[in-house]
Amino acid sequence: MPDGDSIEVEGKIVSVLPGTMFRVELANGHQVLAHISGKLRKHFIKIAAGDTVKMEMSPYDLEKARITYRMRTPPPGGFRRRGGGGRRR
């Protein structure tokens, strides 16, 4: 499939299935079956239920997708600032 043919969408992981497969719900309520892309596998990016992800879908099969990016969620309580910036003695 040529690079320009894919449709990029966002969704939320509904359930984790065996074999690095996921059930993902799109913004319109449609659910698709998705698998992890090679780069996410290579860099050991963990995906859990409830995560928001970006996916590529083929215009020929709108039931399947490839997860290409996991959106970052801030930790509870916001980001922690480290002190410092001053001169050490």
PAMI-207908 format. One record per atom (N, C-alpha, C, CB): residue in three letters; x, y, z. Coordinates in steps of 0.05 Angstrom, whole numbers, padded with zeros to 5 digits, always signed. Glycine has a CB too. Layout:
ALAXYZ
...
REM end
This chain:
MET+00017-00023+00000
MET+00000+00000+00000
MET+00018+00025+00000
MET-00019+00000+00024
PRO+00014+00043-00018
PRO+00030+00068-00019
PRO+00025+00084+00007
PRO+00023+00084-00043
ASP+00045+00101+00014
ASP+00043+00116+00038
ASP+00020+00135+00039
ASP+00069+00132+00042
GLY+00012+00147+00017
GLY-00009+00167+00017
GLY-00037+00155+00019
GLY-00007+00183-00008
ASP-00040+00129+00017
ASP-00066+00116+00017
ASP-00078+00113+00045
ASP-00065+00090+00004
SER-00062+00113+00066
SER-00073+00106+00093
SER-00088+00130+00105
SER-00050+00098+00111
ILE-00108+00123+00122
ILE-00124+00142+00136
ILE-00114+00143+00165
ILE-00155+00135+00134
GLU-00108+00167+00175
GLU-00098+00169+00203
GLU-00121+00177+00221
GLU-00074+00189+00205
VAL-00126+00161+00242
VAL-00147+00167+00261
VAL-00137+00164+00289
VAL-00171+00148+00256
GLU-00152+00174+00309
GLU-00146+00171+00337
GLU-00168+00154+00349
GLU-00144+00198+00351
GLY-00161+00139+00370
GLY-00180+00122+00384
GLY-00171+00116+00412
GLY-00185+00097+00369
LYS-00188+00103+00427
LYS-00182+00095+00454
LYS-00183+00065+00457
LYS-00202+00109+00474
ILE-00163+00054+00470
ILE-00161+00025+00474
ILE-00184+00016+00492
ILE-00133+00016+00486
VAL-00200-00003+00482
VAL-00222-00014+00498
VAL-00214-00039+00512
VAL-00247-00019+00480
SER-00200-00057+00498
SER-00191-00082+00510
SER-00166-00092+00497
SER-00213-00104+00508
VAL-00150-00106+00513
VAL-00125-00118+00504
VAL-00130-00147+00497
VAL-00102-00115+00525
LEU-00123-00155+00473
LEU-00127-00183+00464
LEU-00101-00197+00461
LEU-00142-00183+00436
PRO-00101-00223+00459
PRO-00076-00238+00457
PRO-00061-00231+00431
PRO-00081-00268+00457
GLY-00035-00235+00432
GLY-00018-00231+00408
GLY-00015-00202+00400
GLY-00030-00246+00385
THR-00012-00184+00419
THR-00009-00155+00415
THR-00030-00144+00397
THR+00019-00150+00402
MET-00055-00153+00400
MET-00078-00142+00386
MET-00095-00127+00406
MET-00095-00165+00372
PHE-00109-00107+00396
PHE-00125-00089+00413
PHE-00151-00083+00400
PHE-00110-00063+00419
ARG-00172-00080+00417
ARG-00198-00071+00407
ARG-00198-00041+00413
ARG-00223-00086+00421
VAL-00202-00024+00392
VAL-00200+00005+00395
VAL-00226+00018+00387
VAL-00176+00016+00379
GLU-00235+00037+00403
GLU-00260+00052+00396
GLU-00253+00079+00385
GLU-00278+00054+00420
LEU-00264+00085+00361
LEU-00259+00111+00349
LEU-00278+00132+00360
LEU-00262+00109+00318
ALA-00274+00157+00353
ALA-00290+00179+00363
ALA-00320+00176+00355
ALA-00280+00206+00354
ASN-00325+00163+00332
ASN-00352+00160+00323
ASN-00366+00136+00335
ASN-00353+00159+00293
GLY-00353+00121+00353
GLY-00364+00098+00366
GLY-00358+00071+00352
GLY-00394+00101+00367
HIS-00347+00072+00328
HIS-00340+00048+00313
HIS-00316+00035+00326
HIS-00333+00055+00283
GLN-00316+00008+00329
GLN-00294-00007+00341
GLN-00279-00022+00319
GLN-00304-00027+00362
VAL-00252-00021+00321
VAL-00235-00035+00302
VAL-00215-00052+00316
VAL-00220-00014+00284
LEU-00204-00071+00302
LEU-00183-00089+00312
LEU-00156-00077+00303
LEU-00187-00119+00302
ALA-00138-00073+00322
ALA-00112-00060+00315
ALA-00089-00076+00326
ALA-00112-00032+00327
HIS-00066-00074+00312
HIS-00041-00086+00322
HIS-00020-00065+00324
HIS-00032-00109+00303
ILE+00002-00071+00338
ILE+00023-00051+00343
ILE+00042-00050+00318
ILE+00039-00059+00368
SER+00051-00026+00311
SER+00070-00023+00289
SER+00098-00033+00298
SER+00072+00006+00280
GLY+00115-00038+00279
GLY+00142-00049+00285
GLY+00159-00031+00303
GLY+00156-00053+00259
LYS+00157-00004+00299
LYS+00173+00014+00315
LYS+00164+00013+00345
LYS+00172+00043+00304
LEU+00138+00011+00350
LEU+00129+00010+00377
LEU+00138-00017+00390
LEU+00098+00012+00379
ARG+00138-00038+00374
ARG+00148-00064+00384
ARG+00178-00062+00390
ARG+00143-00086+00363
LYS+00193-00050+00372
LYS+00222-00048+00374
LYS+00230-00033+00399
LYS+00234-00035+00350
HIS+00216-00012+00406
HIS+00223+00005+00428
HIS+00207-00002+00454
HIS+00218+00034+00421
PHE+00194-00025+00454
PHE+00180-00035+00477
PHE+00160-00015+00489
PHE+00200-00044+00499
ILE+00145-00002+00472
ILE+00124+00017+00482
ILE+00101+00001+00492
ILE+00116+00037+00459
LYS+00094+00005+00517
LYS+00072-00011+00529
LYS+00046+00004+00524
LYS+00077-00015+00559
ILE+00025-00011+00517
ILE-00001+00001+00512
ILE-00021-00015+00530
ILE-00010-00001+00482
ALA-00038+00000+00544
ALA-00057-00012+00563
ALA-00085-00002+00556
ALA-00049-00005+00592
ALA-00105-00015+00567
ALA-00133-00006+00564
ALA-00136+00022+00574
ALA-00152-00026+00578
GLY-00150+00038+00559
GLY-00154+00066+00567
GLY-00135+00086+00554
GLY-00152+00068+00597
ASP-00114+00076+00542
ASP-00095+00094+00528
ASP-00107+00105+00503
ASP-00068+00079+00522
THR-00099+00129+00496
THR-00107+00141+00471
THR-00085+00137+00451
THR-00114+00172+00474
VAL-00092+00128+00426
VAL-00071+00122+00406
VAL-00078+00134+00379
VAL-00068+00091+00404
LYS-00057+00137+00363
LYS-00061+00145+00335
LYS-00058+00119+00318
LYS-00040+00167+00325
MET-00074+00116+00298
MET-00073+00092+00281
MET-00074+00099+00252
MET-00097+00073+00289
GLU-00064+00080+00236
GLU-00067+00082+00207
GLU-00086+00060+00198
GLU-00039+00079+00192
MET-00105+00068+00181
MET-00124+00049+00170
MET-00123+00049+00140
MET-00153+00055+00180
SER-00127+00026+00128
SER-00128+00024+00099
SER-00157+00031+00090
SER-00121-00005+00090
PRO-00159+00046+00068
PRO-00186+00052+00058
PRO-00200+00028+00048
PRO-00184+00074+00036
TYR-00186+00006+00044
TYR-00198-00019+00033
TYR-00210-00037+00055
TYR-00178-00034+00017
ASP-00200-00034+00080
ASP-00210-00051+00102
ASP-00212-00033+00126
ASP-00191-00075+00107
LEU-00236-00023+00132
LEU-00241-00005+00154
LEU-00246-00019+00181
LEU-00264+00013+00148
GLU-00241-00045+00182
GLU-00244-00060+00207
GLU-00218-00065+00221
GLU-00258-00087+00201
LYS-00195-00060+00208
LYS-00169-00065+00219
LYS-00152-00040+00218
LYS-00155-00088+00205
ALA-00133-00038+00236
ALA-00115-00015+00237
ALA-00088-00022+00248
ALA-00128+00008+00254
ARG-00069-00004+00245
ARG-00042-00007+00256
ARG-00037+00016+00275
ARG-00020-00008+00234
ILE-00030+00010+00300
ILE-00025+00031+00320
ILE+00003+00042+00315
ILE-00027+00020+00350
THR+00005+00068+00311
THR+00031+00081+00304
THR+00041+00099+00326
THR+00028+00096+00279
TYR+00024+00107+00345
TYR+00033+00126+00366
TYR+00015+00124+00390
TYR+00034+00155+00355
ARG+00027+00123+00414
ARG+00011+00124+00439
ARG+00014+00152+00450
ARG+00021+00103+00460
MET-00009+00165+00454
MET-00010+00193+00465
MET-00001+00192+00494
MET-00038+00205+00463
ARG+00015+00212+00501
ARG+00024+00214+00529
ARG+00002+00225+00546
ARG+00049+00231+00531
THR-00001+00214+00570
THR-00020+00225+00589
THR-00004+00235+00613
THR-00041+00204+00598
PRO-00010+00259+00623
PRO+00005+00270+00646
PRO+00000+00253+00671
PRO-00003+00299+00651
PRO+00020+00250+00688
PRO+00017+00234+00712
PRO-00004+00248+00730
PRO+00043+00230+00727
PRO-00016+00233+00748
PRO-00036+00245+00767
PRO-00022+00267+00783
PRO-00048+00224+00785
GLY-00035+00289+00785
GLY-00024+00312+00801
GLY-00007+00330+00783
GLY-00007+00301+00823
GLY-00005+00325+00757
GLY+00010+00342+00739
GLY+00040+00334+00739
GLY+00008+00371+00747
PHE+00055+00348+00723
PHE+00083+00342+00721
PHE+00098+00353+00745
PHE+00095+00355+00695
ARG+00118+00339+00754
ARG+00134+00347+00777
ARG+00158+00364+00767
ARG+00144+00322+00793
ARG+00161+00387+00779
ARG+00184+00404+00772
ARG+00206+00397+00791
ARG+00177+00434+00774
ARG+00229+00395+00780
ARG+00253+00390+00796
ARG+00264+00417+00804
ARG+00274+00374+00781
GLY+00273+00418+00829
GLY+00286+00442+00838
GLY+00313+00445+00825
GLY+00289+00443+00869
GLY+00326+00466+00830
GLY+00353+00469+00819
GLY+00355+00494+00802
GLY+00360+00445+00803
GLY+00374+00494+00786
GLY+00379+00517+00769
GLY+00398+00536+00784
GLY+00354+00531+00762
GLY+00402+00531+00809
GLY+00420+00549+00825
GLY+00448+00538+00824
GLY+00410+00551+00854
ARG+00466+00552+00836
ARG+00494+00544+00836
ARG+00499+00524+00859
ARG+00512+00569+00839
ARG+00513+00503+00853
ARG+00520+00484+00874
ARG+00545+00493+00888
ARG+00525+00456+00862
ARG+00547+00487+00913
ARG+00570+00495+00929
ARG+00585+00470+00938
ARG+00563+00512+00953
REM end
